């Protein structure tokens, strides 16, 4: 049984791990003590930036999110929650300190968890010190690498795939995004895990779902547009 299905025959968790394998939970205001207490670290988290395409459990579709979300990241390049212990017991390594969505989720009755989706969610700034040196880089990324602009360019390129100026602008956004991440690594010693929290997924990885591919030519990177049918 997968998360979201309802069965009157099941009234308790079977510890099958289906919910955990579908992705880590989004953090809410009620989860702030878990971060402040050190049970959840920035390196455990990934940011879904506003406008980025992500799975919506309410509509069961992939669509741009309306607000920034901070989630527990996956493991081994999968969506499976990093704290899920993939063993016969199907246990959680932070069960005592699991986030609100995990505490509310019942695969046989998802009404409680669906009621809080999108409400009182945490964002990056609420989890960072006001003096964090990466705040300016994060602001620059939001200004110059907005997913709302990225999505508009993708839509326009779909209608006019030969428009080189649109592809050039999208390529420029990808380059700036990578440059900001490189600067964070150099100036602030940001690890890859922390990068996913501070800046989310690289733009080029997010738009790969639309058929765009990154390639290198000398010191520069370029985007290869989707192959037209």
N, C-alpha and C positions, 0 to 999 in steps of 0.2 A: 504494500500500500504506500502511496506517495503522499506527501504533505498536501493538505487541502481536500483530500477525499474524506467522505463521511461514511461511517459504517456503524449501525446500531449494535453490531456484534462485538465491537471493540470499545472498551471503556477505560483502558489504561495503556501507557506507553509499552510497546513491545521491544524497545531498544533495537529496532532494526536499522537505524541510522539513515533512513530515507530523508528525513528533514535536514539532517546535518550535511548530507551529501549535496543538497540543493543550494548550498551557500550559507555563509555566516550571517548572523542577524545584523540588522541596522541598530545603531545605538540611539537611545533616547535620554532625555534629561534624567530619568530615574537611574541611568547607568553611570552617571558622572562619578559617584562614589567608587565604582569599580576602577575607574581610571585614576582618580586621586589616590586610591589605596594601593596602586601599583599592581593590581590583578590583571588589568589590561594596559599594555604599553603601546605607544605609537607604532612600534615595529610590528604589532599584532594586527594593525588596522589598514584599511584601504579606503580611499575617498572616491565616491562617485560624484563627479562635479555636476553642477547645474547644467541641464541640457544634454548630458551624456546619455546615450541609449543604454537602458538596463531593463531587467525583467521586472514587470509589475505584477505582483501576486494577486492584486485585486481584479485586474483585467486578464491575467494570464497571457500577457503579450509583452513584447519588447518595445519600449518607447522611451523618448527622452524624459528624464526625471525633471520634475518641476522645481526641486530644491536640492541643495547639496546634501549628500548622505555620507555618513561614516559607518563602515561595516567591518566586522571581523574578516580578515583576509582568508583566502583558501590556502591549500598546501599542495606541494608537488605539482604545480601548474594546473590544478583542478579547482572547481568551485567548492569542494568539500571543506567544511569549516576546519581551520587549523587545529582546533582543540578536540576534534572528534578522534577517539581512539579506535582505529579500524581493526578491532579484534572481535572475538566471539561475544564479548559482553556488550559491544556497542556503547562504550562509556564515554563520558566527557571529562577531560582532564581538569576543567575548572568548574565542575558541576555546582559546587558550593557557592561560586561567585559568577554564575551564568547570567547573561543579560536579560532584560525584561522580556524581549520577544521569545526567548527560549523558555522562560518561566511560564509564559501564557500559552504557548503553542501546544495544542492537542490535535493530533492528526485526524482524530475522529470528530472533532468539533472545533473549527478554526475561527469561530465568531469573535472570541476575545482578542486574539492576536490581530485579526483584520480591523478591529475597531481602533487600534492604535497606529496603524500604518500611516506614515507621513505626519504624525502628530508629535510635537515636542521632541523633534530629532536634534541630535548634537551635530555640530559642524567643527571644522578644523580650528577656527579661531577660539572657540569655547574651550578647546583642549590644550591650547598653547599659551605660553607666557607672553605678555604684551611686549617683552623685550626680545622675543625669538628673532634671530637675524634672518630667518627665512620668510618672515611675513611680507617684506617688500617684494621678494621674488614671487610669492604666491599672488600678490596683488597684480604684479606685472603679467603673470600668466593669465589671470582672469581678464585683464584688459586686452591683451594681444592674442590670446589663444582661446577665445570664447567658443564654447560648443554651440551656442546659438548661431554664431557666424559660420562655424564649420558645417552645421546642419543645413544652413541656407545655401552655402556653396555646393554641397553635395546634391541638393535638390536641383539647383540650376545646372549643374554638370550632367545630371541625369537627363534633363530636357535638352541640353546643348553640349554633348560630349566633346565637340571639337573646339570649344571655347578655351583657348590656351591661357587667357588672362585669368580665368577662374581657377584653372589647375595651378597656375603660378602662385596665386594668392593662397590656395590651400597648402601648397608646398611650403610657402613662406611661414605659415602658421606652424606646420610640423617642425620646421627648422628652429623657430624661436622656442618652441616647447622643449626641444632637445637641448638647446643652448642654456635655457634656464636651469634644467636639471643638471647639466654639466657644471654650471657655475655653483649650484648648491653643493655638489659633491666636492668641488675644489675649495670653495671658500668656507663652507660650513661642515665639511667632512660628513655629508649626509650619506647613509648607507642605502642600498637598493630597497630594503624593506621599509625604511623610514620615508624614502622618496615616494612610495606608493601611498602613504598617508598624506604627505605634504602636497603632492602634485597630482595624485591619482594615476591612472594608467597613462602611458604616453599616447599622445593623440594618434600617432600612426598605427598603434595597435587597436585603438578604439574604432578607427575607420576601416580597418581591414575587413570587418564584417560586410562592408559595402563593396568590397572588391579592390580597394586601393592597396598597392604594395609598395614598400619602401625599398629603394636600392641605392647603392653608393657608386659614385663615379669620381674617383680621385678623393679630394678632401670634402666633397659636398654630397649631400643626400638629395634624392629626387623621389617623386611619386609616380608610380606607373598606374594609370587609370584603369578602371574595370574593363575587361575584354567585352566588346560589344557583340551581341549574338548575330 
